[in-house]
Amino acid sequence: MQCVYCKKDIRDQERKYFSRQAGMKGLYHWDCFVSACRQANKVGAQEIETIAVSAGLYDNFNSYDVVDE
């Protein structure tokens, strides 16, 4: 068996994880899976920030009118 992240063999005694997450499916060393998740979360957060900046959400962050009911 081979780790999807580092491409090295996974030995029976090593801690492993099989991911079913979209875009991350496969067998990982546990530490490799943690690293892959951190990397994916970092990329996702950067994409969200880029979208927010390009949409002008940061420029007008506190300018929305609050309506009391």
TIRO-2110 file (N, C-alpha, C; in Angstrom, 1 decimal):
// TIRO-2110
0.8, -1.2, 0.0, N, 1, A
0.0, 0.0, 0.0, CA, 1, A
0.9, 1.2, 0.0, C, 1, A
0.4, 2.3, -0.7, N, 2, A
1.2, 3.5, -0.9, CA, 2, A
0.4, 4.7, -0.4, C, 2, A
1.1, 5.6, 0.3, N, 3, A
0.5, 6.8, 0.7, CA, 3, A
0.2, 7.8, -0.5, C, 3, A
-1.0, 8.3, -0.5, N, 4, A
-1.4, 9.2, -1.6, CA, 4, A
-0.6, 10.5, -1.5, C, 4, A
-0.2, 10.9, -0.4, N, 5, A
0.5, 12.2, -0.2, CA, 5, A
2.0, 12.2, -0.4, C, 5, A
2.7, 11.2, 0.2, N, 6, A
4.1, 11.2, 0.1, CA, 6, A
4.6, 10.1, -0.9, C, 6, A
3.7, 9.3, -1.3, N, 7, A
4.0, 8.2, -2.3, CA, 7, A
4.9, 7.1, -1.8, C, 7, A
5.1, 7.0, -0.5, N, 8, A
5.9, 6.0, 0.1, CA, 8, A
5.1, 4.8, 0.6, C, 8, A
5.7, 3.7, 0.7, N, 9, A
4.9, 2.5, 1.2, CA, 9, A
4.5, 2.7, 2.6, C, 9, A
3.3, 2.2, 2.9, N, 10, A
2.8, 2.2, 4.3, CA, 10, A
2.9, 0.8, 4.9, C, 10, A
3.7, 0.7, 5.9, N, 11, A
3.9, -0.6, 6.6, CA, 11, A
2.7, -0.9, 7.5, C, 11, A
2.5, -2.2, 7.7, N, 12, A
1.3, -2.6, 8.6, CA, 12, A
1.3, -2.0, 10.0, C, 12, A
2.5, -1.8, 10.6, N, 13, A
2.6, -1.3, 11.9, CA, 13, A
2.4, 0.2, 12.0, C, 13, A
2.5, 0.9, 10.9, N, 14, A
2.3, 2.4, 10.9, CA, 14, A
0.9, 2.8, 11.0, C, 14, A
0.7, 3.9, 11.6, N, 15, A
-0.7, 4.5, 11.8, CA, 15, A
-1.1, 5.0, 10.4, C, 15, A
-2.2, 4.6, 9.9, N, 16, A
-2.7, 5.0, 8.6, CA, 16, A
-4.1, 5.5, 8.7, C, 16, A
-4.6, 6.1, 7.6, N, 17, A
-5.9, 6.6, 7.5, CA, 17, A
-6.4, 6.6, 6.1, C, 17, A
-7.6, 6.1, 5.9, N, 18, A
-8.3, 6.0, 4.6, CA, 18, A
-9.3, 7.2, 4.6, C, 18, A
-9.1, 8.1, 3.7, N, 19, A
-9.9, 9.3, 3.6, CA, 19, A
-11.0, 9.1, 2.5, C, 19, A
-12.2, 9.5, 2.8, N, 20, A
-13.3, 9.4, 1.8, CA, 20, A
-13.7, 10.8, 1.4, C, 20, A
-13.0, 11.8, 1.9, N, 21, A
-13.3, 13.2, 1.6, CA, 21, A
-13.1, 13.5, 0.1, C, 21, A
-14.0, 14.3, -0.5, N, 22, A
-13.9, 14.7, -1.9, CA, 22, A
-12.6, 15.4, -2.1, C, 22, A
-11.9, 15.0, -3.1, N, 23, A
-10.6, 15.6, -3.5, CA, 23, A
-9.4, 15.1, -2.7, C, 23, A
-9.7, 14.2, -1.7, N, 24, A
-8.6, 13.7, -0.8, CA, 24, A
-8.8, 12.2, -0.6, C, 24, A
-9.5, 11.5, -1.5, N, 25, A
-9.8, 10.1, -1.3, CA, 25, A
-8.5, 9.3, -1.4, C, 25, A
-8.3, 8.3, -0.5, N, 26, A
-7.2, 7.4, -0.6, CA, 26, A
-6.6, 7.1, 0.8, C, 26, A
-5.5, 6.3, 0.7, N, 27, A
-4.9, 5.9, 1.9, CA, 27, A
-3.7, 6.7, 2.2, C, 27, A
-3.5, 7.2, 3.5, N, 28, A
-2.5, 8.1, 3.9, CA, 28, A
-1.8, 7.5, 5.2, C, 28, A
-0.5, 7.9, 5.3, N, 29, A
0.1, 7.8, 6.7, CA, 29, A
-0.7, 8.9, 7.5, C, 29, A
-0.9, 8.6, 8.8, N, 30, A
-1.7, 9.6, 9.5, CA, 30, A
-1.1, 11.0, 9.5, C, 30, A
0.2, 11.1, 9.7, N, 31, A
0.9, 12.4, 9.7, CA, 31, A
0.7, 13.1, 8.3, C, 31, A
0.8, 12.3, 7.2, N, 32, A
0.6, 12.8, 5.9, CA, 32, A
-0.8, 13.4, 5.7, C, 32, A
-1.8, 12.7, 6.2, N, 33, A
-3.2, 13.1, 6.1, CA, 33, A
-3.4, 14.4, 6.9, C, 33, A
-2.8, 14.6, 8.0, N, 34, A
-2.9, 15.8, 8.8, CA, 34, A
-2.2, 16.9, 8.0, C, 34, A
-1.1, 16.7, 7.4, N, 35, A
-0.4, 17.7, 6.6, CA, 35, A
-1.2, 18.1, 5.4, C, 35, A
-1.8, 17.1, 4.7, N, 36, A
-2.7, 17.3, 3.5, CA, 36, A
-3.9, 18.2, 3.9, C, 36, A
-4.5, 17.9, 5.1, N, 37, A
-5.7, 18.7, 5.5, CA, 37, A
-5.3, 20.1, 5.8, C, 37, A
-4.1, 20.3, 6.5, N, 38, A
-3.7, 21.7, 6.8, CA, 38, A
-3.4, 22.4, 5.5, C, 38, A
-2.8, 21.8, 4.5, N, 39, A
-2.5, 22.4, 3.2, CA, 39, A
-3.8, 22.8, 2.5, C, 39, A
-4.8, 21.9, 2.5, N, 40, A
-6.1, 22.1, 1.8, CA, 40, A
-6.8, 23.2, 2.5, C, 40, A
-6.8, 23.3, 3.8, N, 41, A
-7.5, 24.3, 4.6, CA, 41, A
-6.9, 25.7, 4.3, C, 41, A
-5.5, 25.7, 4.2, N, 42, A
-4.8, 27.0, 4.0, CA, 42, A
-5.2, 27.5, 2.6, C, 42, A
-5.2, 26.6, 1.6, N, 43, A
-5.5, 27.0, 0.2, CA, 43, A
-7.0, 27.5, 0.2, C, 43, A
-7.9, 26.7, 0.8, N, 44, A
-9.3, 27.1, 0.9, CA, 44, A
-9.5, 28.5, 1.5, C, 44, A
-8.8, 28.7, 2.6, N, 45, A
-9.0, 30.0, 3.3, CA, 45, A
-8.4, 31.1, 2.4, C, 45, A
-7.4, 30.9, 1.7, N, 46, A
-6.8, 31.9, 0.8, CA, 46, A
-7.8, 32.2, -0.4, C, 46, A
-8.4, 31.2, -0.9, N, 47, A
-9.4, 31.4, -1.9, CA, 47, A
-10.6, 32.2, -1.5, C, 47, A
-11.1, 31.9, -0.3, N, 48, A
-12.2, 32.6, 0.3, CA, 48, A
-11.8, 34.1, 0.5, C, 48, A
-10.6, 34.3, 1.0, N, 49, A
-10.2, 35.7, 1.2, CA, 49, A
-10.0, 36.4, -0.1, C, 49, A
-9.5, 35.8, -1.1, N, 50, A
-9.4, 36.4, -2.4, CA, 50, A
-10.7, 36.8, -3.0, C, 50, A
-11.7, 35.9, -2.9, N, 51, A
-13.1, 36.2, -3.3, CA, 51, A
-13.7, 37.4, -2.6, C, 51, A
-13.5, 37.4, -1.3, N, 52, A
-14.0, 38.5, -0.4, CA, 52, A
-13.4, 39.8, -0.8, C, 52, A
-12.1, 39.8, -1.0, N, 53, A
-11.4, 41.1, -1.4, CA, 53, A
-11.9, 41.5, -2.8, C, 53, A
-12.0, 40.6, -3.7, N, 54, A
-12.4, 41.0, -5.1, CA, 54, A
-13.9, 41.4, -5.1, C, 54, A
-14.7, 40.9, -4.2, N, 55, A
-16.1, 41.3, -4.2, CA, 55, A
-16.3, 42.6, -3.4, C, 55, A
-15.2, 43.1, -2.8, N, 56, A
-15.3, 44.4, -2.0, CA, 56, A
-15.8, 44.2, -0.6, C, 56, A
-15.9, 43.0, -0.1, N, 57, A
-16.5, 42.8, 1.2, CA, 57, A
-15.6, 43.3, 2.3, C, 57, A
-14.3, 43.4, 2.1, N, 58, A
-13.4, 43.9, 3.1, CA, 58, A
-13.5, 45.4, 3.1, C, 58, A
-13.6, 46.0, 2.0, N, 59, A
-13.7, 47.5, 1.9, CA, 59, A
-14.9, 48.0, 2.6, C, 59, A
-16.0, 47.3, 2.6, N, 60, A
-17.3, 47.8, 3.1, CA, 60, A
-17.7, 46.9, 4.3, C, 60, A
-16.8, 46.4, 5.0, N, 61, A
-17.1, 45.4, 6.1, CA, 61, A
-18.0, 45.9, 7.1, C, 61, A
-17.8, 47.2, 7.6, N, 62, A
-18.6, 47.7, 8.7, CA, 62, A
-19.6, 48.8, 8.2, C, 62, A
-19.8, 48.8, 6.9, N, 63, A
-20.7, 49.9, 6.3, CA, 63, A
-22.1, 49.4, 6.1, C, 63, A
-22.4, 48.1, 6.4, N, 64, A
-23.8, 47.6, 6.2, CA, 64, A
-24.7, 48.2, 7.2, C, 64, A
-25.9, 48.6, 6.8, N, 65, A
-26.9, 49.1, 7.6, CA, 65, A
-27.5, 48.0, 8.5, C, 65, A
-27.7, 48.3, 9.8, N, 66, A
-28.3, 47.4, 10.7, CA, 66, A
-29.7, 47.8, 10.9, C, 66, A
-30.6, 46.9, 10.7, N, 67, A
-32.0, 47.3, 10.8, CA, 67, A
-32.6, 46.6, 12.1, C, 67, A
-33.1, 47.4, 13.0, N, 68, A
-33.7, 46.9, 14.2, CA, 68, A
-35.2, 46.6, 13.9, C, 68, A
-35.6, 45.5, 14.3, N, 69, A
-37.1, 45.1, 14.1, CA, 69, A
-37.9, 45.3, 15.4, C, 69, A
END
